């Protein structure tokens, strides 16, 4: 049974269609990497799959509450410590394993520092540790390796590998090679919305949908 | 949901959380008005209920834009929207946290500041009661305004303009209860209206605010 099935999906950003006609499915243990030039709609596609936007056309089928979403901002409060931030998200998502997640992202030594005192890469690692404590099977990641150094990227690839090994799946947009052996690639360039009468703004009813 | 409430309370009380801003503004207003109008009891006492309620309302308004804006900036709001709790619940919890950090201190401070404004002692119970019933509506309506303006830069001005008309019924009935308390008149009618406004707001606004948030997150 697949964790995520996307069929003929079209998404819009700012009322204009970005990509259209995208179909794929993700089974437990699979990783899919989205490629494509800037502005083609990778982020929009990921936000749609995470449920933050509604699709213009097509369907996204998956189990309820399956997605852990991580984007450019990590959702950290600078006045709370790293452990407090992580504990909060674990409580919200009903997960646990905070110490294990801190260790997996090499944050154990920084756990009691305020998140505001962490460097950009350390914040990113804390944001990614949140995925582990969320306990959700499908990770939707928008450029997860931004501001990570080479060692952290390898560490993160290990974490993703462990997650896949436990029957999870990962869908990510990234420009660098994570070194995941079995990851599939999907180039979005052929799905770019064609300019023409069909690709006009997706409708004024969006605000009332 | 309790985790969210505790986090918001903890954030408000840590450095830079803005806890006490509302009370400080309320104090400034209550301390300055007697200088502006003059210390005469006959001039101050009649306007005291109105001034106190306007002060409480404006203090409440000061911290409204923080309800969702900070969570939107650091991406927490996106994550909360994907969390396994309904967005309506998130709105209600955040409004409750706002009330605990803003409304509750105002209620506790109001009797002290009322002395500055020469409000008769017999009006104190009604002042506290009206604030206790009215301020939850202020926080919840504020959460709605904050949800509508969440993605906007400098949305504070628009937020104030949106929310002020919605505050007027609460202000009218709240100040009226306090005035009647000062004159030892029966307060049942405005009390029932104030309670009605608050209950209606608490019942409907979480849904409206959650819908506004969903549109703004797109």
Interface residues (C-beta under 8 A of the other chain):
Chain A: X47 X50 X51 X52 X53 X54 X65 X67 X68 X69 X71 X72 X73 X74 X75 X76 X77 X78 X79 X80 X84 X88 X89 X91 X92 X93 X94 X130 X206 X207
Chain B: X3 X4 X7 X10 X11 X14 X15 X16 X17 X73 X74 X75 X76 X78 X79 X80 X81 X82 X83 X84 X85 X215 X217 X218
